[in-house]
């Protein structure tokens, strides 16, 4: 069977179009695309504008901020080291044993309490220094002329 050519065929219509018509179609297409991109950008800006959400529902925004703050505090909480836990326990025990002395600190026992406080601080410093690693002869802080 022979194929019949129709004058309304799309291929023939494309061939008959001039280059000026094609350029006009391209320009119109570019304009439609740029308008669409601008509209999408405006929609995104409207959706991401947190100020509108706060104006519309301030209590929900306040609750969300409080929740995020709590979550951040849990994530970035300072963890105590074993040495800090030990020192805290020792501090509680010393304060408990000195409970009667601390109550009368304003009277004649002030000197006694002060001396006990100094002794406690010295003992805690001694315990802390015992937990640190000792210096060796090749320590970078010692000069070569120092006697170990």
C-alpha positions in Angstrom: 0.0 0.0 0.0 1.2 3.4 -0.9 1.3 6.0 1.8 -0.7 9.2 1.1 0.8 12.5 2.1 -1.6 15.0 3.8 -1.0 18.7 3.8 -1.9 18.9 7.5 0.9 16.5 8.5 3.0 17.7 11.5 6.3 17.0 9.8 5.4 19.1 6.8 4.1 21.9 9.1 7.4 21.9 11.0 9.4 22.1 7.8 7.3 25.0 6.5 7.8 27.1 9.7 10.3 29.9 9.4 13.3 30.3 11.7 11.7 33.5 13.0 8.6 31.6 14.2 10.8 29.0 15.9 12.7 31.8 17.7 9.5 33.4 18.9 8.3 30.0 20.3 11.7 29.6 22.1 11.4 33.1 23.6 7.8 32.4 24.7 8.9 29.1 26.3 11.7 30.8 28.2 9.3 33.4 29.5 6.9 30.7 30.7 9.7 28.8 32.4 11.0 31.9 34.1 7.5 32.8 35.4 7.1 29.2 36.7 10.4 29.3 38.5 9.5 32.7 40.1 6.2 31.3 41.2 7.8 28.2 42.7 10.4 30.4 44.5 7.7 32.6 45.9 5.8 29.6 47.2 8.9 28.2 48.8 9.6 31.5 50.5 6.0 31.6 51.8 6.2 28.1 53.2 9.6 28.6 54.9 8.7 32.0 56.4 8.7 31.2 60.1 7.4 34.7 61.1 4.0 33.9 59.6 3.8 30.6 61.5 4.6 32.5 64.8 2.0 35.1 64.0 -0.6 32.5 63.2 0.0 30.3 66.2 2.4 31.7 68.8 1.7 29.1 71.5 2.7 26.2 69.1 5.8 28.1 68.2 6.7 28.7 71.8 6.2 25.0 72.6 8.3 24.0 69.6 11.1 26.3 70.7 10.9 25.0 74.3 11.0 21.4 73.0 14.0 22.1 70.7 15.8 23.8 73.6 15.2 20.8 75.9 16.4 18.5 73.2 19.6 20.6 72.6 20.3 20.6 76.4 20.0 16.8 76.6 22.3 16.4 73.6 25.0 18.8 74.8 24.8 18.0 78.5 28.2 18.0 80.2 29.0 14.5 81.4 30.9 14.1 84.7 34.1 12.2 84.7 34.7 9.4 87.3 37.2 11.7 89.1 34.5 14.4 89.4 32.0 11.9 90.7 34.5 10.7 93.3 35.3 14.2 94.4 31.7 15.1 94.6 31.0 12.1 96.8 34.0 13.0 99.0 32.8 16.6 99.2 29.3 15.4 100.4 30.9 13.2 103.0 33.1 15.9 104.4 30.3 18.4 104.5 28.1 15.9 106.2 30.7 15.1 108.9 31.3 18.9 109.4 27.6 19.7 109.6 27.7 20.7 113.3 30.8 22.8 112.8 29.5 24.7 109.8 26.4 25.7 111.8 28.5 27.3 114.5 30.9 28.9 112.1 29.9 32.5 113.0 31.0 31.9 116.6 34.2 30.8 118.3 34.5 27.7 116.0 35.4 29.9 113.0 39.1 29.3 113.2 38.5 25.6 113.6 36.2 25.4 110.6 38.7 27.4 108.6 41.6 25.1 109.4 39.4 22.0 108.6 38.5 23.6 105.3 42.1 24.2 104.4 43.0 20.7 105.4 40.1 19.3 103.3 41.2 21.4 100.3 44.8 20.1 100.7 43.6 16.5 101.0 41.5 16.9 97.9 44.4 18.4 96.0 46.6 15.5 97.1 44.0 13.0 95.9 43.7 14.8 92.5 47.5 14.9 92.1 47.6 11.2 92.9 45.2 10.5 90.1 47.4 12.3 87.5 50.3 10.5 85.9 53.7 11.2 87.5 56.5 13.0 85.7 59.3 11.0 84.3 63.0 11.9 83.9 62.4 12.6 80.2 59.6 15.0 80.9 59.6 18.0 78.5 59.3 20.5 81.4 62.6 19.5 83.0 65.8 21.1 81.7 68.8 18.9 81.0 70.7 20.5 83.9 68.0 19.8 86.4 68.5 16.9 88.8 65.6 14.5 89.0 
